[in-house]
Amino acid sequence: MFRIHIDNIMRLKILMLLTLLPIGAMAQEFDEFFCDSTLRIDYIFAGSQDEQHIFLDKTCKMPGWHGRRNHLAELPFEGNGQIIVKDHRSQREIYRCCFSTLFQEWLSYDISKGESRSFENVYLVPYPKDTVDITVLLLNNRRETICTLTHVFNPKDILTHAMGDKPSWSYETIQQGADPSKSIDIAYIAEGYTADEMAVFLDDVRKANNALFDHEPFKSYKERFNVVAVKAESKESGTSIPGLGIWKNTILGSHFDTFYLDRYLTTLNMKSLHDCLAGVPYEHIIILVNTDNYGGGGILNQYNLSMSHHPLFEPVVVHEFGHSFGGLGDEYAYESEPIPMYPHDIEPWEPNLTTLTDFHGKWEDKIKKGTPIPTPESNDPKKIATRIGLFEGAGYSLKGVYRGMQDCRMRTNQNPEFCEVCRDALTKLIRFYTE
């Protein structure tokens, strides 16, 4: 008994040391490898279902680093792609982030079987003090690597363009965190607003931001977010609607009918987007599009884009932020599945979806013993709001993909909040970025 007691004490001391050491070490690690600046890397992703390629386009240096300074080589979830930075000499991994792309989504459509296309992509990493190896990898929906590129970056490279010493567009601070240096930076940017409509844009930003921070867990962690509004001016008001033959000259060139889906509103002009944000404190991006047509899109660690003058504007912008910031999957299903996004024998990386292939570590500890699988839906409002289980029908599939609760902001615009499963996932992510 005495030996067991001593062993437990030793384990406790070791555990405490392992818990405490990274706190100081992580801050030292950032200062050891990185400057307080941002390396912007522009890539072209191109190809078809048969063959994919990644091309380096250009590199830029911008003042200030507005991403995380801890958990540098960790990921909160896998994503559909990753960018990995290693110290060139030691090959030690010193930074990693995850993302999703429109290119990978396009590969899931039949049109990409016999047609090649290219897509712009831009990523921000902390600016290294010394030479690094940077790897970009793309994954398919079976979580298999389909394409990689590794290139060497020398921080003294004279062809790395300096930009952002002065902001491209003026911006206003909407909200400031309790400790701005440790907070998550969100930038709203105007799309399809003319110079005369900037007051309208700022009003739309406040509506969107109020809606976002009325939702938990953002409401409880509001002091951990910095928010600015970037007043990028378009020559014409609105956005393009190709299906109606409407084309507008806007700053980001957004349009409906992405991949021929009439409600899918996106921009493919990633370089223009980041050019407009140069000199602005930002990490996560919310694009407000000056239109009353219903539509939007959210892409992990790329952007959240939403129409701003439709009656469902506020729930949609919050839903899309669940995608772009939180990595949450859609919890609705189609009668006929147009996008076989989630193979039923592969566990989704999204924290709010499961195929039960590898459910461990998600929300299984919240399911009461005896809860049937699949969990039947109820008409009782209390059960809808509180019962956690395995509800079949999510990730665009009626069968084989499960969500944690009957309804959620990630399922319908009518539900007033994120479900408990999504709230927990978002809380973990906010803490990952800020602690």
Secondary structure, 3 states (H helix, E strand, C coil): CHHHHHHHHHHHHHHHHHHHHHHHHHHHHHHHHEEEEEEEEEEEEEECCCCEEEEEEEEEEEECCCCCCCCCCCCCCCCCEEEEEEECCCCCEEEEEEECCHHHHHHCCHHHHCCCEEEEEEEEEEEECCCEEEEEEEECCCCCEEEEEEEEECCCCCCCEECCCCCCCCEEEEECCCCHHHCEEEEEEEECCCHHHHHHHHHHHHHHHHHHCCCCCCCCCHHHEEEEEECCCCCCCCCEEHHHCECCCCCCCCECCHHHCCCECECCCHHHHHHHHCCCCCCEEEEEECCCCCCEEEECCCEEEEECCCCCHHHHHHHHHHHHCCCCCCCCECCCCCCCCCCCCCCCCCCCCECCCCCCCCCHHHCCCCCCCCCCCCCCHHHHHHCEEEEEEECEEEEEEEEEECCCCCCCCCCCCCCHHHHHHHHHHHHHHHC
